[in-house]
C-alpha cells in the first residue's frame, strides 16, 4: 500500500476559536501549534502546510504557573549599543497581552519558510470579540 500524500491544492483550512480564559500558557500554545501545523489531522505531512486557522480570544486572561508573572523577562534588541530592553510578563500583559501567546506559539513551530507561513494563520485578540465570524469558526476546548 502506498503512502498517501495530499496535494497542495487539496487541504481545506478550517477555522478554530479557542478561549484562553483560565488556560495555562504553555499548554494552550502547544495545542494551538498542533492545530496550526495540522498534526491533529490524518493527512498531516511535515513538509506541507496542512493546518487550520486559529483565533485565540481573551488573551489577557491566560494563566502562567509559578512566579513567571514577575520573574520571566522578554528581551528585545534595537541593534544599537545599549539597545537591549527587558520587559516582564506583567508589563507585556498590561500593554500587549496578545504577544504572550504569539511568542509562545512561535517558539513551537519550525524556524523556516514553512513556519513563517504557518504563523500567519494565528489570530490573537484581547477581548471576547473577533472579526472572523463570517468564516464560521468551530469552538475548540483547551485541554488543561
For each residue, the residues with C-beta under 8 A, 3 or more apart:
1:
2:
3:
4: 43
5: 45
6: 10 11 43 45 48 50
7: 10
8: 48
9:
10: 6 7 43
11: 6 38 43 48 49 50
12:
13: 51 52 53 121
14: 52 53 137 138
15: 52 53 54 55 132 135 136 137 138
16: 35 52 53 54 55 137 138 139 140
17: 55 56 57 130 132 137 138 139 140
18: 23 28 31 32 54 55 56 57 140 141 142
19: 23 56 57 58 128 139 142
20: 23 28 56 57 58 59 61 62 101 142
21: 58 61
22: 61 63 144
23: 18 19 20 27 28 62 63 142 144
24: 27 28 62 63 64 65 144
25: 28 29 62 63 64 100 101 104
26: 29 30 104
27: 23 24 30 31 142 143 144
28: 18 20 23 24 25 31 32 56 62 101 104 142
29: 25 26 32 33 101 104 105 107 108
30: 26 27 33 34 108
31: 18 27 28 34 35 142 143
32: 18 28 29 35 36 54 56 101 105 122
33: 29 30 36 37 105 108 109
34: 30 31 37 39 40
35: 16 31 32 38 39 40 51 52 54 140
36: 32 33 51 52 54 105 109 118 119 121 122
37: 33 34 44 50 51 109 118
38: 11 35 41 43 44 45 48 49 50 51 52
39: 34 35 44 51
40: 34 35 44
41: 38 44 50 51
42:
43: 4 6 10 11 38 50
44: 37 38 39 40 41 50
45: 5 6 38 48 50
46:
47: 114
48: 6 8 11 38 45 114
49: 11 38 114 117 118
50: 6 11 37 38 41 43 44 45
51: 13 35 36 37 38 39 41 118 121
52: 13 14 15 16 35 36 38 121
53: 13 14 15 16 121 122 123 132 135 137
54: 15 16 18 32 35 36 121 122 123
55: 15 16 17 18 123 124 125 130 132 137
56: 17 18 19 20 28 32 59 101 122 123 124 125
57: 17 18 19 20 125 127 128 129 130
58: 19 20 21 61 62 125 126 127 128
59: 20 56 62 97 98 100 101 124 125 126
60: 93 97 126
61: 20 21 22 58
62: 20 23 24 25 28 58 59 97 100 101
63: 22 23 24 25
64: 24 25 68 69 72 89
65: 24 68
66: 71
67: 70 71
68: 64 65 71 72 89
69: 64 72 88 89 90 93
70: 67 88 89 90
71: 66 67 68 88
72: 64 68 69 88 89
73: 86 87 88 89
74: 86 87 88 89 92 103
75: 84 85 86
76: 84 85 87
77: 83 84 85
78: 83 84 85
79: 83
80: 83
81:
82:
83: 77 78 79 80
84: 75 76 77 78
85: 75 76 77 78
86: 73 74 75
87: 73 74 76 91 92
88: 69 70 71 72 73 74 91 92
89: 64 68 69 70 72 73 74 92 93 100
90: 69 70 93 94
91: 87 88 94 95
92: 74 87 88 89 95 96 97 99 100
93: 60 69 89 90 97 100
94: 90 91 97
95: 91 92
96: 92 99
97: 59 60 62 92 93 94 100 101 126
98: 59 101 102 124 125 126
99: 92 96 102 103
100: 25 59 62 89 92 93 97 103 104
101: 20 25 28 29 32 56 59 62 97 98 104 105 124
102: 98 99 105 106 119 122 124
103: 74 99 100 106 107
104: 25 26 28 29 100 101 107 108
105: 29 32 33 36 101 102 108 109 119 122
106: 102 103 109 119
107: 29 103 104
108: 29 30 33 104 105
109: 33 36 37 105 106 115 118 119
110: 114 115 118
111: 115
112: 115 116
113: 116 117
114: 47 48 49 110 117 118
115: 109 110 111 112 118 119
116: 112 113 119 120
117: 49 113 114 120
118: 36 37 49 51 109 110 114 115 121
119: 36 102 105 106 109 115 116 122
120: 116 117
121: 13 36 51 52 53 54 118
122: 32 36 53 54 56 102 105 119
123: 53 54 55 56 130 132
124: 55 56 59 98 101 102
125: 55 56 57 58 59 98 129 130
126: 58 59 60 97 98
127: 57 58
128: 19 57 58
129: 57 125
130: 17 55 57 123 125 133
131:
132: 15 17 53 55 123 135 137
133: 130 136 137
134:
135: 15 53 132
136: 15 133
137: 14 15 16 17 53 55 132 133
138: 14 15 16 17
139: 16 17 19
140: 16 17 18 35
141: 18
142: 18 19 20 23 27 28 31
143: 27 31
144: 22 23 24 27
